Amino acid sequence: MKQKTFLEKLYELKAFLKEHPEQRIVYSDVNVDFLIMKTKREMYEREEQEHEQDRQCTDDFMPASGVPF
């Protein structure tokens, strides 16, 4: 949930800087687009990781893939 809030704040900052270009010098050390991309990637990877954990069987059975029965 923290990442989602952080992402929203980044979008707010991006919109602010678009409306007030004179403030860009204050935030010149912050690469907003890169942070947005990085945060989205981290959220996607975490979601994939959670999805993968949900798919695992609880009895430690690992199904064989590509082996016909």
Helices and strands as residue ranges (DSSP letters): H 2-19, G 21-23, H 32-55
